[in-house]
């Protein structure tokens, strides 16, 4: 099957990327000092008026001129070549009131100003579609998060347009993720990160790219940086269908305490507390902590008894006028029981109810501790240098039974998956904006390395959580060195060109304890990924965009030794064409037509602990996101995602890709009935899909309704009531085509195995801020 972008297309991508980057590099090398004449330079910091926290990404424009700049991660901006004398700055930031500030600049001198913005409600009417402003899905998500506060990591993922999730292991395991016609499993084709630190675990005991985001406390997240497709230069391994970076708040404007109680003995407590009270820039530091505890007995006959503890702390300090330090520390612990995926025949025959279990000993425990440090420095001549280092300690024990008695008719097919991991990473980036042919050219270059040291990874046979024997046992040592060059050139007031090249080298190592081999078998492969994008801004209400690029997802270290390039680092080739527009002042629409080819799909084989190749694939589809705010008190949103996914064998014969969704949709209404009273009604829809390659078995779709009401008293206390599955629909959440045998059955049977979706469920929430 030919790739979406043929060989000539790949060469064209390389040429465009290299040409644009060389233009910028040549301009930086040959740029001559310009005569200062009657011009001035302005430097400043944009801050929140209440907390005095620097605002990264604020837009600063000199009124009546094309001169403008965005603040960096320290909230700092610099503008050169401004005519001396009295000028007016127009400063804007999403979620803040647009304001004007007079400045008086002297010729040939540099002036310094601090600018304070007042927070305001985010309204669609005030959103402009312009170069240099937040755009696309990240902009849409900022609007969504302000309207729909989230209380769980599941809800947080669902706020990313087009992302659909399912849980099937008692609430303790990472969610199954769906996006753009992918059953991503637990993260094989979606790169997740928090404040730039990877969430995904490569060569994981339970599947490649395993991304357990439960260590993220949802209320600590301020925004999501969302990219669909393999087009972001700073995103590498696993970022094929897309990437999401959860960005936590830099500071708290007030303390918060929240308690929740729901049906089925579900409870949650949360506290977020400031450790200091900034009084202005002279303080130059802020710190805060958050803690969460969750317990849920669950609605299954075998209690899930989910326990989760999360601790998080963040510290930011201006070490000097030009250097900002940010450090976060977190710790996460969780344990649970699970009822597993049950076969349809067991429920239909009356052997168990839909809330029952074949093997009630499933479940597990996991933990993750993180330290993440970032340093941002302003260098001479307009360069900005960012550095990040992180370390994670991770443990994982999972007890499962997919096939019951298919392999062992007496003791059952229970398995235990074990992992003990250290993860280390460092990356550094340099950025600078210059003038290229009189237009802004923003350059970014980056280098980094990630080390995954898994000293103990194994698959064991078990019975009621007692060890029976080893199937696989060893140690993984995997390294990823990477670098990229990216340039964005504002060709005109209406057109932006972005081009990038990324290079990755991965080294895979595995020690097999089963063979008693103390030597590490290694193999290494590299891959270069070009990316290019065009953004055309027709006016402040209409933008066209086109993207094309390459990415990859790696295979598991335990199976790549001796394999070829395609089975180690298969390439993904993608293209997007679309538009973002405002047909009315209070209506925002984004539509994209996309396609994505994969050189190799991977399928996780749980009872063997390996990831198997399954051939090439091609997907194409349409994404539609609409946000409407007809009145100041009512907002509506709809996301519709349609995809066609097919796999191809070596002979080019097409087949369905199991569990790949062909249509998903989410949406709802949010109403602010008064200054204190808010309500929402939301739906989730997933269509029927193939459970196997021939579509002989069907994973049934569903449509659910959820609702929420809240009332705020004296601006400090909020009482909320939320309901899941308002219509008490009987639905299956996670579904698989599995071959299993029940106790006493003569032969194994292949059919749908599923986890029942939650019934009608009420939850009461009380929140206090001070």
C-alpha positions as CSV (number, residue, x, y, z in Angstrom):
1,X,0.0,0.0,0.0
2,X,1.6,3.4,-1.0
3,X,2.1,6.0,1.7
4,X,-0.1,9.0,1.9
5,X,3.0,11.2,1.2
6,X,5.1,9.4,-1.4
7,X,8.9,9.5,-1.7
8,X,8.8,12.7,-3.8
9,X,6.5,14.3,-1.3
10,X,9.0,13.5,1.5
11,X,11.7,15.1,-0.5
12,X,9.6,18.2,-1.0
13,X,8.9,18.4,2.8
14,X,12.7,18.2,3.4
15,X,13.4,20.9,0.9
16,X,10.7,23.3,2.2
17,X,11.8,22.8,5.8
18,X,15.5,23.2,5.0
19,X,14.9,26.3,2.8
20,X,12.9,28.1,5.4
21,X,15.3,27.3,8.2
22,X,18.4,28.3,6.2
23,X,16.8,31.6,5.4
24,X,16.4,32.3,9.1
25,X,20.0,31.1,9.9
26,X,21.4,33.2,7.1
27,X,19.6,36.2,8.4
28,X,20.9,35.7,11.9
29,X,24.5,35.3,10.7
30,X,24.4,38.2,8.3
31,X,22.2,40.6,10.2
32,X,23.8,44.0,10.5
33,X,23.4,46.4,13.3
34,X,20.7,48.9,12.3
35,X,21.1,52.6,13.0
36,X,19.2,53.5,16.1
37,X,18.3,56.9,14.8
38,X,15.2,58.3,16.4
39,X,14.1,54.9,17.7
40,X,13.9,53.3,21.2
41,X,13.8,49.9,22.8
42,X,11.1,48.9,25.2
43,X,11.4,46.0,27.7
44,X,8.8,45.0,30.2
45,X,6.9,42.4,32.1
46,X,3.2,41.6,31.9
47,X,1.7,40.4,35.3
48,X,-1.6,39.4,36.8
49,X,-2.9,42.4,38.7
50,X,-3.9,40.4,41.8
51,X,-1.3,37.7,42.2
52,X,1.5,39.6,40.4
53,X,2.4,36.3,38.6
54,X,4.1,36.8,35.2
55,X,1.8,36.0,32.2
56,X,3.5,33.9,29.5
57,X,2.2,34.4,26.0
58,X,0.6,37.8,26.4
59,X,0.4,40.0,23.3
60,X,2.0,43.4,23.4
61,X,1.3,45.7,20.5
62,X,2.4,49.3,19.7
63,X,-0.9,51.0,18.7
64,X,-1.0,52.2,15.1
65,X,2.1,50.2,14.1
66,X,2.9,46.6,13.1
67,X,5.4,46.4,16.0
68,X,4.4,43.7,18.5
69,X,5.8,40.8,20.7
70,X,4.6,38.0,22.9
71,X,5.9,37.6,26.4
72,X,8.1,34.6,27.2
73,X,7.7,32.1,30.1
74,X,8.9,34.8,32.5
75,X,6.3,37.2,31.3
76,X,9.0,39.4,29.7
77,X,8.8,41.1,26.3
78,X,11.2,43.3,24.3
79,X,10.4,45.6,21.4
80,X,13.1,47.4,19.3
81,X,12.8,50.1,16.7
82,X,9.9,51.9,18.3
83,X,9.7,55.6,17.3
84,X,10.7,57.8,20.2
85,X,8.2,59.9,22.0
86,X,4.7,59.1,23.4
87,X,3.3,55.8,22.4
88,X,0.4,53.6,23.4
89,X,0.7,49.9,24.2
90,X,-2.2,47.5,23.7
91,X,-1.8,44.4,25.8
92,X,-4.0,41.3,25.6
93,X,-4.1,37.9,27.2
94,X,-6.7,35.2,27.0
95,X,-9.0,35.4,30.0
96,X,-7.9,39.0,30.8
97,X,-9.3,42.4,29.9
98,X,-7.6,44.0,26.9
99,X,-6.1,47.3,28.1
100,X,-4.1,50.2,26.8
101,X,-1.0,51.8,28.5
102,X,0.7,55.1,27.6
103,X,4.5,55.0,27.5
104,X,7.1,57.8,26.9
105,X,10.2,56.6,25.1
106,X,13.5,58.4,24.7
107,X,15.6,58.1,21.5
108,X,18.5,55.6,21.5
109,X,17.6,54.4,25.0
110,X,16.0,51.3,26.5
111,X,12.9,51.9,28.7
112,X,11.5,49.4,31.3
113,X,7.8,49.0,32.2
114,X,5.8,46.6,34.3
115,X,2.2,46.1,33.0
116,X,-0.6,44.6,35.1
117,X,-3.7,43.0,33.6
118,X,-7.1,42.5,35.2
119,X,-8.7,39.0,34.9
120,X,-12.0,38.8,33.2
121,X,-14.5,36.3,31.9
122,X,-13.4,34.6,28.7
123,X,-16.0,35.5,26.0
124,X,-16.1,34.3,22.4
125,X,-17.0,37.9,21.3
126,X,-13.6,39.1,22.4
127,X,-11.6,36.4,20.6
128,X,-9.7,37.5,17.5
129,X,-8.1,35.1,15.0
130,X,-4.7,36.8,14.5
131,X,-1.1,35.8,14.1
132,X,0.7,35.7,17.4
133,X,-2.4,34.9,19.4
134,X,-3.3,31.5,20.9
135,X,-5.1,29.5,18.1
136,X,-6.7,26.2,17.3
137,X,-7.5,23.5,19.8
138,X,-5.5,25.1,22.7
139,X,-7.7,28.3,22.4
140,X,-10.9,26.2,22.3
141,X,-9.7,24.3,25.4
142,X,-9.0,27.5,27.3
143,X,-12.6,28.5,26.7
144,X,-13.9,25.1,27.7
145,X,-12.0,24.9,31.0
146,X,-13.3,28.2,32.1
147,X,-16.9,27.1,31.5
148,X,-16.5,23.5,32.7
149,X,-14.4,23.0,35.8
150,X,-13.2,19.4,36.0
151,X,-12.9,17.1,39.1
152,X,-11.1,14.1,37.7
153,X,-8.3,13.1,35.3
154,X,-10.9,11.4,33.1
155,X,-12.8,14.7,32.8
156,X,-9.6,16.5,32.1
157,X,-8.7,14.3,29.1
158,X,-12.3,14.7,27.8
159,X,-11.9,18.4,27.6
160,X,-9.4,17.9,24.7
161,X,-11.6,18.1,21.5
162,X,-11.8,14.8,19.8
163,X,-10.4,12.7,22.7
164,X,-12.6,9.8,23.9
165,X,-11.6,7.6,26.8
166,X,-12.7,4.3,28.5
167,X,-11.7,2.8,31.9
168,X,-11.7,-0.9,32.4
169,X,-9.7,-1.8,35.5
170,X,-11.3,-0.6,38.6
171,X,-10.3,3.0,38.1
172,X,-6.7,2.5,38.9
173,X,-5.2,1.7,35.5
174,X,-4.5,4.2,32.7
175,X,-7.5,5.0,30.5
176,X,-8.0,3.5,27.1
177,X,-7.8,6.5,24.7
178,X,-9.4,7.0,21.3
179,X,-8.5,9.8,18.9
180,X,-8.6,10.3,15.1
181,X,-9.6,6.7,14.3
182,X,-7.1,5.2,16.7
183,X,-7.6,2.8,19.5
184,X,-4.5,4.3,21.2
185,X,-4.7,1.7,23.9
186,X,-3.0,3.5,26.8
187,X,-0.9,5.9,24.8
188,X,0.9,4.3,21.9
189,X,0.0,7.2,19.5
190,X,-0.7,10.1,21.8
191,X,2.1,11.8,23.7
192,X,1.0,13.2,27.1
193,X,3.1,15.4,29.3
194,X,2.8,17.6,32.4
195,X,4.7,20.9,32.3
196,X,6.9,19.4,29.6
197,X,7.7,16.2,31.6
198,X,6.6,13.0,29.8
199,X,3.7,11.0,31.1
200,X,4.0,8.1,28.7
201,X,6.2,5.1,29.7
202,X,8.0,3.4,26.8
203,X,8.6,-0.3,26.9
204,X,6.1,-0.6,29.7
205,X,5.0,-3.9,31.3
206,X,1.4,-3.3,30.1
207,X,1.9,-1.8,26.7
208,X,4.0,0.6,24.7
209,X,3.5,4.3,25.6
210,X,1.5,3.5,28.7
211,X,0.2,6.9,30.0
212,X,-1.2,6.9,33.5
213,X,-2.2,10.6,34.2
214,X,-3.9,9.9,37.5
215,X,-0.9,11.6,39.3
216,X,-2.2,14.9,37.9
217,X,-4.6,16.7,40.2
218,X,-7.1,18.2,37.7
219,X,-7.7,21.4,39.7
220,X,-4.0,22.3,39.4
221,X,-4.1,22.4,35.6
222,X,-4.6,25.8,34.1
223,X,-4.6,24.9,30.4
224,X,-3.9,22.2,27.9
225,X,-1.5,22.7,24.9
226,X,-3.1,20.4,22.3
227,X,-1.7,19.4,18.9
228,X,-3.3,16.8,16.6
229,X,-1.1,15.0,14.1
230,X,2.7,14.7,14.0
231,X,3.4,18.4,13.4
232,X,4.9,19.7,16.6
233,X,8.7,19.8,16.4
234,X,9.2,19.6,20.2
235,X,7.1,16.5,20.4
236,X,8.8,13.2,19.3
237,X,8.1,9.6,20.1
238,X,4.5,8.6,20.3
239,X,3.2,12.0,19.0
240,X,1.5,10.6,15.8
241,X,-2.2,11.0,16.4
242,X,-1.3,14.0,18.6
243,X,0.0,15.4,21.8
244,X,-1.3,17.0,25.0
245,X,0.7,19.0,27.5
246,X,-1.1,19.6,30.9
247,X,0.2,23.0,32.1
248,X,-0.3,23.6,35.8
249,X,-1.0,27.0,37.4
250,X,2.0,29.1,38.2
251,X,0.4,30.5,41.4
252,X,-2.8,30.5,43.4
253,X,-4.9,33.6,43.7
254,X,-6.7,32.0,46.7
255,X,-6.7,28.9,48.8
256,X,-9.2,26.2,48.1
257,X,-10.7,23.2,50.0
258,X,-13.1,20.8,48.4
259,X,-14.9,17.7,49.6
260,X,-17.0,15.3,47.5
261,X,-19.3,12.4,48.3
262,X,-21.1,10.3,45.8
263,X,-23.2,7.1,45.4
264,X,-21.5,3.7,45.7
265,X,-19.4,5.0,48.7
266,X,-17.3,7.3,46.6
267,X,-15.4,10.2,48.4
268,X,-12.8,12.7,47.6
269,X,-11.0,15.5,49.5
270,X,-8.8,18.2,48.0
271,X,-6.8,21.1,49.4
272,X,-4.8,23.8,47.5
273,X,-2.9,26.2,49.7
274,X,-0.6,29.2,49.1
275,X,2.6,29.0,51.0
276,X,3.3,32.8,50.7
277,X,1.4,35.9,49.7
278,X,3.1,37.9,46.9
279,X,2.9,41.6,47.5
280,X,4.6,42.7,44.3
281,X,7.6,42.2,42.1
282,X,9.9,42.7,45.1
283,X,8.7,39.4,46.4
284,X,9.8,37.7,43.2
285,X,8.6,34.2,44.4
286,X,5.5,32.2,44.9
287,X,4.9,28.7,46.1
288,X,1.8,26.5,46.7
289,X,0.9,22.9,47.5
290,X,-2.0,20.6,46.7
291,X,-3.2,17.3,48.1
292,X,-5.9,14.9,47.1
293,X,-7.4,11.7,48.5
294,X,-9.9,9.6,46.8
295,X,-11.8,6.4,47.8
296,X,-14.5,4.5,45.9
297,X,-16.0,1.2,46.7
298,X,-17.6,1.1,43.2
299,X,-20.8,-0.3,41.8
300,X,-19.5,-3.8,41.1
301,X,-20.4,-6.9,43.2
302,X,-16.7,-7.3,43.9
303,X,-15.8,-4.0,45.5
304,X,-13.1,-2.1,43.7
305,X,-11.9,-0.3,46.9
306,X,-10.0,2.2,44.9
307,X,-7.6,4.3,47.1
308,X,-5.6,7.2,45.6
309,X,-3.3,9.8,47.2
310,X,-1.8,12.7,45.3
311,X,0.6,15.4,46.6
312,X,1.9,18.3,44.5
313,X,4.0,21.4,45.2
314,X,5.2,24.2,42.9
315,X,7.7,26.9,43.4
316,X,8.6,29.8,41.1
317,X,11.2,32.4,41.8
318,X,12.8,35.2,39.8
319,X,16.5,34.6,40.6
320,X,17.3,37.8,38.8
321,X,15.7,40.2,36.3
322,X,16.6,37.8,33.5
323,X,16.3,34.4,35.1
324,X,13.2,32.5,36.3
325,X,13.3,29.2,38.2
326,X,10.3,26.8,38.3
327,X,10.3,23.6,40.3
328,X,7.6,21.0,40.9
329,X,7.5,18.0,43.1
330,X,4.7,15.4,43.2
331,X,4.0,12.0,44.7
332,X,1.2,9.6,43.7
333,X,0.0,6.2,45.2
334,X,-2.9,4.1,44.2
335,X,-4.3,0.6,44.8
336,X,-7.5,-1.1,43.6
337,X,-9.4,-4.2,42.8
338,X,-11.1,-4.9,39.4
339,X,-13.8,-7.1,38.1
340,X,-12.2,-7.3,34.6
341,X,-13.8,-7.7,31.2
342,X,-16.6,-10.2,31.4
343,X,-17.8,-12.3,28.4
344,X,-21.3,-11.7,27.0
345,X,-22.2,-15.4,27.4
346,X,-21.6,-15.4,31.1
347,X,-24.1,-12.6,31.6
348,X,-26.6,-14.0,29.0
349,X,-26.6,-17.4,30.6
350,X,-27.2,-16.0,34.1
351,X,-23.8,-17.3,35.4
352,X,-23.1,-13.7,36.6
353,X,-24.9,-10.4,36.5
354,X,-23.5,-7.5,34.5
355,X,-21.9,-6.3,37.7
356,X,-20.3,-9.6,38.4
357,X,-16.8,-11.1,37.9
358,X,-15.2,-14.3,36.7
359,X,-12.0,-13.6,38.5
360,X,-12.5,-11.2,41.5
361,X,-8.7,-11.2,42.3
362,X,-7.9,-8.7,39.5
363,X,-6.5,-5.3,40.4
364,X,-3.2,-3.8,41.3
365,X,-1.2,-1.0,42.8
366,X,1.1,1.7,41.4
367,X,3.0,4.8,42.4
368,X,4.9,7.6,40.8
369,X,7.2,10.3,42.3
370,X,8.4,13.3,40.2
371,X,10.8,16.2,40.4
372,X,10.7,18.7,37.5
373,X,13.0,21.7,37.4
374,X,12.9,24.5,34.7
375,X,15.2,27.4,34.3
376,X,14.5,30.2,31.8
377,X,17.1,32.9,31.1
378,X,17.3,36.0,28.9
379,X,20.6,36.1,27.1
380,X,22.2,39.1,25.4
381,X,21.0,40.2,21.9
382,X,17.4,38.9,22.5
383,X,18.1,35.2,22.9
384,X,16.0,33.2,25.4
385,X,17.5,30.0,26.9
386,X,15.3,27.4,28.5
387,X,16.5,24.3,30.4
388,X,14.5,21.5,31.9
389,X,15.5,18.5,33.9
390,X,13.3,15.8,35.5
391,X,13.4,12.5,37.3
392,X,10.6,10.0,38.0
393,X,10.5,6.9,40.1
394,X,7.6,4.6,39.1
395,X,6.3,1.2,40.3
396,X,3.5,-1.0,38.9
397,X,1.9,-4.3,39.8
398,X,-1.2,-5.4,37.8
399,X,-3.1,-8.6,38.2
400,X,-5.3,-9.6,35.3
401,X,-7.1,-12.6,33.7
402,X,-8.1,-12.1,30.1
403,X,-8.8,-15.7,29.1
404,X,-9.9,-17.3,32.4
405,X,-9.3,-21.0,31.9
406,X,-8.3,-21.2,28.2
407,X,-4.7,-22.1,28.9
408,X,-4.8,-23.7,32.4
409,X,-8.2,-25.5,33.0
410,X,-7.4,-26.0,36.7
411,X,-5.6,-23.0,38.1
412,X,-6.8,-20.4,35.5
413,X,-4.9,-17.9,33.3
414,X,-4.2,-15.2,35.9
415,X,-1.1,-13.0,35.2
416,X,0.9,-10.5,37.1
417,X,2.7,-7.6,35.3
418,X,5.5,-6.0,37.3
419,X,7.6,-2.9,36.7
420,X,10.2,-0.8,38.6
421,X,11.4,2.2,36.7
422,X,13.6,5.2,36.9
423,X,13.1,7.9,34.2
424,X,15.6,10.8,33.7
425,X,15.4,13.6,31.2
426,X,17.0,16.9,30.2
427,X,16.3,19.3,27.3
428,X,17.5,22.7,26.4
429,X,16.1,25.2,23.9
430,X,17.2,28.5,22.4
431,X,14.7,30.9,20.9
432,X,15.0,34.3,19.2
433,X,12.9,36.6,17.0
434,X,14.7,38.6,14.4
435,X,13.7,40.6,11.2
436,X,13.9,38.6,8.0
437,X,13.3,40.8,4.9
438,X,11.5,43.2,7.3
439,X,9.3,40.6,8.8
440,X,9.4,38.6,12.1
441,X,11.2,35.3,12.0
442,X,11.0,33.3,15.2
443,X,13.7,30.6,15.5
444,X,13.8,27.7,18.0
445,X,16.4,25.0,18.4
446,X,16.4,22.2,21.0
447,X,18.5,19.3,22.2
448,X,17.6,16.7,24.8
449,X,17.9,13.2,26.1
450,X,15.6,10.8,27.9
451,X,16.8,7.7,29.8
452,X,14.4,4.9,31.0
453,X,16.1,2.5,33.4
454,X,13.6,-0.4,34.1
455,X,15.6,-2.7,36.5
456,X,12.7,-5.1,36.9
457,X,10.1,-5.8,34.3
458,X,8.2,-9.1,34.1
459,X,5.2,-11.2,33.3
460,X,4.3,-13.9,35.8
461,X,1.6,-16.6,35.9
462,X,-0.5,-16.2,39.1
463,X,-3.5,-17.7,40.9
464,X,-5.4,-15.4,43.2
465,X,-2.3,-13.2,43.2
466,X,0.0,-16.0,44.2
467,X,3.0,-16.5,41.9
468,X,3.0,-19.7,39.8
469,X,5.9,-19.1,37.4
470,X,7.7,-16.7,35.1
471,X,6.7,-16.1,31.5
472,X,9.0,-13.2,31.0
473,X,11.5,-11.4,33.3
474,X,14.3,-9.0,32.6
475,X,15.5,-5.4,32.6
476,X,15.1,-2.6,30.0
477,X,17.5,0.2,29.3
478,X,16.2,2.6,26.7
479,X,17.7,5.9,25.6
480,X,16.4,8.6,23.3
481,X,18.6,11.5,22.2
482,X,16.9,14.2,20.1
483,X,17.2,17.6,18.5
484,X,15.2,19.9,16.4
485,X,15.3,23.2,14.5
486,X,12.1,25.2,13.9
487,X,11.4,28.5,12.3
488,X,8.2,30.6,11.9
489,X,8.3,33.4,9.4
490,X,5.6,36.0,9.1
491,X,5.8,36.3,5.3
492,X,3.2,39.1,5.3
493,X,0.5,40.5,7.6
494,X,-1.7,37.6,6.5
495,X,0.7,34.6,6.0
496,X,2.9,32.6,8.4
497,X,5.2,29.9,7.3
498,X,6.5,27.3,9.8
499,X,9.1,24.7,9.0
500,X,11.0,22.3,11.2
501,X,13.3,19.3,11.2
502,X,13.6,16.9,14.1
503,X,16.1,14.1,14.5
504,X,15.8,11.2,17.0
505,X,18.2,8.4,17.9
506,X,17.0,5.6,20.1
507,X,19.1,2.9,21.7
508,X,17.2,-0.2,23.0
509,X,18.7,-2.6,25.6
510,X,17.3,-5.7,27.2
511,X,18.7,-8.1,29.7
512,X,16.8,-11.4,29.8
513,X,16.8,-12.8,33.4
514,X,15.0,-16.0,32.1
515,X,18.2,-17.0,30.3
516,X,20.5,-16.0,33.1
517,X,22.2,-13.5,30.7
518,X,24.0,-10.7,32.5
519,X,25.0,-9.0,29.2
520,X,22.7,-6.3,27.7
521,X,21.7,-6.9,24.1
522,X,21.4,-3.6,22.3
523,X,20.3,-2.1,19.0
524,X,20.0,1.5,17.9
525,X,18.1,3.3,15.2
526,X,17.6,6.9,14.1
527,X,14.9,8.8,12.3
528,X,14.5,12.3,10.8
529,X,11.1,14.0,10.7
530,X,10.4,17.1,8.6
531,X,7.4,19.3,9.3
532,X,5.8,22.3,7.5
533,X,2.8,24.5,8.1
534,X,1.1,27.4,6.4
535,X,-1.3,29.8,8.2
536,X,-3.2,32.4,6.2
537,X,-5.2,35.0,8.2
538,X,-7.8,36.4,5.9
539,X,-9.0,38.8,8.6
540,X,-9.5,38.8,12.3
541,X,-12.4,36.3,11.9
542,X,-11.1,33.8,9.3
543,X,-7.9,31.7,9.2
544,X,-6.9,29.0,6.7
545,X,-4.2,26.4,7.6
546,X,-2.4,23.5,6.0
547,X,0.1,21.2,7.6
548,X,2.2,18.2,6.5
549,X,4.7,16.3,8.5
550,X,6.3,13.1,9.7
551,X,6.5,11.5,13.2
552,X,7.0,8.1,14.6
553,X,6.2,5.7,17.5
554,X,8.8,3.3,18.7
555,X,8.4,-0.4,19.5
556,X,9.0,-2.2,22.8
557,X,12.7,-2.8,23.7
558,X,11.9,-6.5,24.5
559,X,11.0,-7.3,20.8
560,X,13.0,-4.9,18.6
561,X,16.4,-6.7,18.8
562,X,17.3,-8.0,15.4
563,X,14.3,-6.3,13.7
564,X,14.4,-3.9,10.8
565,X,13.8,-0.1,10.8
566,X,10.1,-0.4,10.1
567,X,9.4,-2.7,13.0
568,X,11.6,-0.5,15.4
569,X,10.8,3.1,14.4
570,X,7.8,3.1,12.0
571,X,7.2,6.4,10.4
572,X,3.9,8.3,10.5
573,X,3.0,10.7,7.6
574,X,0.2,13.1,8.0
575,X,-1.5,16.1,6.4
576,X,-4.2,18.5,7.7
577,X,-6.1,21.2,5.8
578,X,-8.7,23.3,7.5
579,X,-10.0,26.6,8.7
580,X,-10.9,28.5,11.9
581,X,-13.5,31.2,11.6
582,X,-16.1,33.3,13.3
583,X,-19.2,33.5,11.1
584,X,-20.7,35.6,13.9
585,X,-19.1,37.5,16.8
586,X,-20.3,34.8,19.3
587,X,-19.7,31.7,17.2
588,X,-16.3,30.0,16.8
589,X,-15.8,27.1,14.4
590,X,-12.8,25.0,13.5
591,X,-12.8,22.3,10.9
592,X,-10.0,20.1,9.6
593,X,-9.8,17.4,6.9
594,X,-6.9,15.1,7.7
595,X,-5.1,11.9,6.7
596,X,-2.5,9.8,8.5
597,X,-0.5,6.8,7.3
598,X,1.5,4.5,9.5
599,X,4.3,2.2,8.3
600,X,3.5,-0.2,11.1
601,X,0.7,-0.7,13.6
602,X,1.4,-2.4,16.9
603,X,-0.9,-4.7,18.9
604,X,-0.2,-5.4,22.6
605,X,-0.5,-9.1,23.5
606,X,-1.2,-9.0,27.2
607,X,-0.8,-12.7,28.1
608,X,2.6,-12.8,26.4
609,X,3.9,-9.4,27.4
610,X,4.9,-8.3,23.9
611,X,4.0,-5.8,21.2
612,X,3.4,-7.4,17.8
613,X,3.5,-5.7,14.4
614,X,0.3,-5.8,12.5
615,X,1.0,-4.1,9.1
616,X,0.5,-0.7,7.6
617,X,-2.5,1.5,8.1
618,X,-4.3,4.5,6.6
619,X,-6.7,6.8,8.3
620,X,-8.5,9.9,7.1
621,X,-11.4,11.9,8.4
622,X,-12.9,15.2,9.4
623,X,-12.8,17.0,12.8
624,X,-15.3,19.7,13.6
625,X,-15.4,21.9,16.8
626,X,-18.0,24.5,17.4
627,X,-18.4,27.0,20.3
628,X,-21.4,29.3,20.5
629,X,-22.2,31.9,23.1
630,X,-25.6,33.3,22.1
631,X,-26.1,35.2,25.3
632,X,-23.9,36.2,28.3
633,X,-25.4,33.4,30.3
634,X,-25.5,30.5,27.9
635,X,-22.8,28.7,26.0
636,X,-23.0,25.6,23.7
637,X,-20.3,23.4,22.3
638,X,-20.2,20.5,19.9
639,X,-17.3,18.3,18.7
640,X,-17.8,15.8,15.9
641,X,-15.0,13.5,14.7
642,X,-15.4,11.1,11.8
643,X,-12.6,8.8,10.7
644,X,-12.1,5.9,8.3
645,X,-9.4,3.5,9.5
646,X,-8.0,0.5,7.6
647,X,-5.1,-1.8,8.0
648,X,-3.2,-3.5,5.2
649,X,-1.2,-6.7,5.1
650,X,2.0,-7.3,3.1
651,X,-0.1,-8.1,0.0
652,X,-2.0,-4.8,0.3
653,X,-5.3,-6.5,1.4
654,X,-7.4,-4.1,3.5
655,X,-9.1,-5.0,6.8
656,X,-10.8,-3.2,9.7
657,X,-8.7,-2.0,12.5
658,X,-10.2,-3.5,15.7
659,X,-11.8,-1.0,18.0
660,X,-11.0,2.0,15.9
661,X,-13.9,4.4,16.2
662,X,-15.4,5.8,13.0
663,X,-17.5,8.5,14.8
664,X,-17.4,10.2,18.1
665,X,-19.1,13.3,19.4
666,X,-19.3,15.3,22.6
667,X,-21.1,18.5,23.4
668,X,-23.4,20.3,25.8
669,X,-25.0,23.4,27.2
670,X,-23.6,25.5,30.0
671,X,-25.8,28.2,31.6
672,X,-24.9,30.9,34.2
673,X,-28.4,31.6,35.4
674,X,-27.2,34.3,37.8
675,X,-24.0,35.5,39.3
676,X,-24.2,32.5,41.7
677,X,-26.2,29.8,39.9
678,X,-24.6,27.6,37.1
679,X,-25.8,24.4,35.4
680,X,-24.8,22.2,32.5
681,X,-26.1,19.3,30.4
682,X,-23.6,17.3,28.4
683,X,-23.6,14.2,26.1
684,X,-21.0,11.6,24.9
685,X,-21.6,9.6,21.8
686,X,-19.5,6.7,20.4
687,X,-20.8,4.7,17.3
688,X,-20.7,1.0,16.8
689,X,-17.3,-0.2,15.6
690,X,-15.5,-3.3,14.5
691,X,-14.1,-5.5,17.3
692,X,-12.0,-7.6,14.9
693,X,-10.4,-7.3,11.4
694,X,-13.4,-8.8,9.5
695,X,-16.1,-7.0,11.6
696,X,-17.6,-10.3,12.6
697,X,-17.9,-9.0,16.1
698,X,-19.2,-5.5,17.0
699,X,-18.2,-3.2,19.9
700,X,-21.5,-1.6,20.7
701,X,-21.7,2.2,20.8
702,X,-23.6,4.3,23.3
703,X,-24.9,7.8,24.0
704,X,-24.8,9.2,27.6
705,X,-26.2,12.3,29.3
706,X,-24.5,13.9,32.2
707,X,-25.6,17.0,34.2
708,X,-24.4,19.4,36.9
709,X,-25.7,22.2,39.0
710,X,-23.9,24.5,41.4
711,X,-24.6,27.5,43.6
712,X,-22.1,30.0,45.0
713,X,-22.8,31.7,48.3
714,X,-21.0,35.0,49.2
715,X,-18.4,34.3,46.6
716,X,-16.6,31.9,48.9
717,X,-18.7,28.7,49.3
718,X,-20.0,26.6,46.3
719,X,-22.3,23.7,46.6
720,X,-22.5,21.5,43.5
721,X,-24.5,18.4,42.5
722,X,-23.5,16.4,39.4
723,X,-25.1,13.3,37.8
724,X,-23.5,10.8,35.5
725,X,-25.6,8.7,33.1
726,X,-28.8,10.7,33.8
727,X,-31.0,8.2,31.8
728,X,-29.4,5.2,33.6
729,X,-28.4,3.7,30.2
730,X,-27.0,0.2,30.2
731,X,-23.8,0.4,28.2
732,X,-20.4,-1.2,27.8
733,X,-17.4,1.0,28.5
734,X,-14.3,-1.0,27.4
735,X,-14.9,-3.8,24.9
736,X,-12.6,-6.4,23.3
737,X,-12.8,-9.4,21.1
738,X,-11.2,-12.1,23.3
739,X,-10.9,-15.9,23.2
740,X,-11.6,-17.3,26.6
741,X,-12.9,-20.5,28.3
742,X,-15.1,-20.5,31.4
743,X,-14.7,-23.2,34.1
744,X,-16.3,-26.4,32.8
745,X,-16.5,-25.3,29.1
746,X,-15.1,-27.9,26.7
747,X,-13.6,-25.3,24.3
748,X,-12.6,-21.7,24.2
749,X,-15.0,-19.2,22.7
750,X,-14.2,-15.9,20.9
751,X,-16.7,-13.1,21.6
752,X,-17.1,-9.6,23.1
753,X,-15.7,-9.2,26.6
754,X,-16.6,-5.9,28.2
755,X,-16.5,-3.8,31.4
756,X,-20.0,-2.4,32.1
757,X,-20.3,1.3,32.1
758,X,-21.3,3.2,35.2
759,X,-25.0,3.4,36.1
760,X,-26.8,6.6,37.2
761,X,-24.6,8.2,39.8
762,X,-25.0,11.3,41.9
763,X,-22.2,13.3,43.6
764,X,-22.3,16.2,46.0
765,X,-19.4,18.7,46.0
766,X,-18.7,21.5,48.6
767,X,-16.0,24.0,47.8
768,X,-14.6,26.8,49.9
769,X,-12.1,29.5,48.8
770,X,-10.3,31.9,51.1
